[in-house]
């Protein structure tokens, strides 16, 4: 059996057709993945991904990763049930009101608490050690000047160190950032 076979029954299915047991399992596993002190932020961006999002989030919920992580999400003006899926599965999310994946990624970056920020496309199913493999590579390359510059550019983590407390999401004095244009969010205050 291929590693992704488990997720195929919900891939390309409307959320209403996802079994309640699957929704409950994914919600519980996503909650287990959330760390108060993440080394990595996994940021899912989505626009009208109702039929693919549950499979994506299920694969992220089952990541085997030795590093603490958080999984956050950004809805980029979806007209389907994408935001409802984030809400139902208990994922911290925010709506970006400026169209485009770049704006959605920036919205995620502005909320990231981890030293490393991994962008995830909502239409993809990820292998079980995807996040760990990415963080391993970043940890090995942390001394590389280009990687160091990337870490220093994270306005919530300017020293490139693991944060000691969550950022103040209500702050208006973040350096060189813009807040997400949000009409709905369950992001922490």
N, C-alpha and C positions, 0 to 999 in steps of 0.2 A: 504494500500500500504506500503510495506516495505521501509525503508529509502534508500536502495541501488537500488531500482527498476529503478530510473531515469537514472542511469549510465550503466545499462545492455545493452541498445541498441548499445553502442560503445565498450563494453568489448569484446575482441577477434575479433575485426574488424581491418583490415588494415587502416592506417591513411587516405588513399585516399577515404575511404568510410565514414569517419566522416563528417556529414553535416557542411557546412561552418558556419551556424548560431551557432552551438555548439562550433566550434573552436573560433569564435568571443566572445561568452559568457565566455568561460573558460579563454581566454586571458585577457579579461576585469576584471574578478573576481580575477584572480591571481595577476594582477597589484594592485588591491585594497588591497590585503592581505599584500603587501610588506611594511615594516616599515623601516624608516631610523634609528630607535633606537629599534631593536627587543629585547624582553626579551627571545624569543625562536627562534632558527634556526631549521627549518624543512628541512632536507637534504634527497633528493630523489636520490637513487642510482639505476642505470639501465644498463642492458646489454641485448640487443636484446629484448626489451619490447614493440616494436611498437604496437602490438595488445592489450596491456593492459594499456599502459601508459596514454592515454587520459582519461580513466575512473578514474584512480588513481588521476591524476592532477585535474580533475573536482571535485572529492570529497574533495580534499584539498582546492581548490578554494572556496568551499562553507562551510568551517569550521566556526562554531560559536564559537568564542574565544574572551574573553575580554582582552587578553594579546596581546601586539604588537609582531608580528612575521615576519620573512622573510622565503621565500621558495626558496631554491637553489637546484641545481641538478648536478649530476656527471654521465657522460656516460663512461662506462667501456668497450671501444673497440667494440661497437655495429657494426654489419654489416648490420643492417636494418635501418629504418628511425627514430630511437630513438633520435639522436641528432637533427635532423630536427624538431621533435615535440617540443623539448625544445626551439629551436630557434623560431619556428612559434608561440608558446604560450608566447614568451617574457620572459622566465624564465632564470635567471642567471645560467649558466652552465659551466662546464669545463670537458675536457676529461682526464680520468686517463688512462695512457698507460701501467700500470702494471696490468695484469689480476688478478681478485679476488675481492670479495666483501669487504674484509678487507682493501685493498688498496683504493677502491672507497669510503668507509666510512671515511678513514683517509683524503682523498682529500676533502671531505665535511667538516670535522672537522677543517681542516687547513684554510678554508674560512669562517667558522661560525663567526657571530658577536654577537649572542645572548648568554646570560648567560647559557641557557640550549640548548642542542643539541639533537634533536629527529631524529633518523634514520628512513627512510621510504623506504619500498620495493615497487618498481614500479608496481608489479603485484597484488597489494592489493587495495581494495576500503575501505576508512576509514569512520567511522561514524561521524556525524556532530559535535560532541564535543570531538573528539579524542585528538586533540592537547591541548585543554583547560584542559581535564582530566589529561593528562600527566604533564602539567605545574603545575596544582593544587597539584598533588602528590609531585612533586619536590620542590615546594615552602614550603609545610608542612615539608618536610624532609631536608630542606637546612641546618639545624643545625646538622644533622646526620654526624658524622665524615667521613663515606664512601662517602656520597654525597659531602661534603665539599672538599674532596680529588679530586673527579671527576671535580668539578668546578675549583679547583686550577690547574689542569693539562691542562686546555684549554689555549694554548700559546697566544691566542689573547685576553684573558680575565683572566690574572693570579690572579687577586684579587677576582674573582668570582663576580664582580659587573657589572652592566649594562654599556656597553661601551659608551664613550662620542663621539667617532668618529670612522669611519670605519677603519679596519686595513690597513696597507700599503701592498697591495698584491704584490708589486714589491720588498719588503724588502728581503734581503738575510740573515738577522741576527735573524730570528725567533728562539727562544730557542727550542731545541729538536723537530724540525719538519722537514719535507721534503716537497717540493712543488710537486704538481701534475705534472706528466709527461704529458704536454699538447701540443697537436698539433693543437687544436682549442678551443677557449673559447670566451665567451662574458662576462666574469667576469669583474667587474669594475677595472680600473687601479688605 
